Amino acid sequence: MEIYISEDATVATLQHEFQEAYSYLKLEFYRQPHAAGQPCPAKDKLLPGMPIEDVRMMHTFGWIDISRNRTAAAVEEDFSRLYGLNVQIMRKSGDLWLQTTTTDNRTLGQMNEEGN
């Protein structure tokens, strides 16, 4: 599975496409990058209506692999390295969405199966 990063996309567009593939995971976009194993501050979260073109550091477009066998860390790294986008994958736990800081080494498939 892949998501297309285009110049016309918004944060909400990419979030929706990701969540269609993984119902218990979601993407959050942030102004600043985060270190491995560290959470992103809530104050840096971008609003869903933000155009991707306004927030990314690299003005390229193309596909990003979000296959079930990829780790959260690898997907987050690809968003940053390929498109200059700072993302954090979140996992649903009950009524809460948790940042995957301690489980970044798990695959998207594994984390989606653990969500509820």
C-alpha positions as a printed Julia matrix, in Angstrom:
116×3 Matrix{Float64}:
   0.0    0.0    0.0
   1.19   3.49  -0.82
   0.05   7.07  -0.31
   0.66   9.73  -2.95
   2.13  13.0   -1.67
   1.0   15.73  -4.06
   1.27  19.49  -4.11
  -2.54  19.68  -3.74
  -2.82  17.45  -0.66
  -3.78  18.67   2.8
  -2.88  17.19   6.16
  -6.44  15.81   6.33
  -6.14  14.14   2.9
  -3.08  12.16   3.95
  -4.55  11.36   7.36
  -7.7   10.0    5.72
  -5.79   7.83   3.25
  -3.61   6.4    6.02
  -6.58   5.67   8.29
  -8.45   3.93   5.47
  -5.62   1.39   5.47
  -5.22   1.2    9.28
  -8.38   1.8   11.3
  -6.56   1.72  14.66
  -3.67   3.95  13.58
  -3.48   7.56  12.45
  -0.94  10.12  11.31
  -0.39  13.41  13.07
   1.7   16.13  11.45
   3.95  18.5   13.41
   5.92  21.7   12.81
   9.12  20.29  14.3
  10.79  16.87  14.01
  10.99  14.55  16.99
  13.9   12.4   18.12
  13.54   8.63  18.04
  11.61   7.45  21.09
  10.49  10.97  21.97
   6.92  12.33  21.83
   5.88  15.33  19.76
   4.62  18.36  21.7
   0.89  18.96  21.24
   1.56  22.67  20.61
   3.43  21.76  17.4
   0.55  19.73  15.88
  -0.66  20.97  12.48
  -4.33  21.51  11.73
  -6.01  19.11   9.28
  -6.83  21.86   6.79
  -3.18  22.85   6.32
  -1.94  22.42   2.75
   1.03  20.06   2.6
   2.74  22.51   0.25
   2.84  25.09   3.08
   4.42  22.81   5.69
   6.9   20.53   3.97
  10.57  21.36   3.71
  11.17  19.5    0.44
   8.9   20.44  -2.43
   8.85  17.11  -4.2
   5.94  14.77  -4.77
   5.61  11.03  -5.1
   4.65   7.82  -3.34
   5.35   6.69   0.21
   5.19   3.02   1.2
   2.86   2.31   4.14
   2.8   -1.48   3.76
   1.81  -3.62   6.76
   5.36  -5.02   7.09
   7.01  -1.59   7.5
   7.84  -0.28  10.95
   6.42   2.95  12.29
   9.97   4.31  12.58
  10.7    3.58   8.9
   7.49   5.25   7.71
   8.08   8.31   9.89
  11.66   8.52   8.6
  10.49   8.3    4.96
   8.04  11.17   5.45
  10.89  13.27   6.83
  13.67  12.23   4.45
  11.69  12.16   1.22
   9.21  15.0    1.74
  10.37  17.07   4.72
   7.21  16.22   6.68
   7.29  15.64  10.43
   4.82  12.9   11.34
   4.03  10.76  14.33
   2.05   7.54  14.03
  -0.6    7.18  16.72
  -2.29   3.97  17.93
  -5.8    3.82  19.33
  -6.12   2.38  22.83
  -9.69   2.52  24.1
 -10.76   6.16  23.78
  -7.18   7.48  23.58
  -4.73   7.98  20.74
  -1.19   7.18  21.92
   2.03   8.27  20.25
   3.99   5.17  19.25
   7.24   6.35  20.83
   8.03   3.03  22.54
   6.69   0.81  19.77
   8.24   2.45  16.7
  10.09  -0.81  15.98
   6.79  -2.68  15.44
   5.21  -2.98  12.03
   2.11  -1.05  11.06
   0.27  -4.36  10.74
   1.23  -5.41  14.28
   0.27  -2.07  15.81
  -3.06  -1.96  13.97
  -3.9   -5.44  15.29
  -3.06  -4.27  18.85
  -5.34  -1.23  18.59
  -8.87  -1.19  19.95
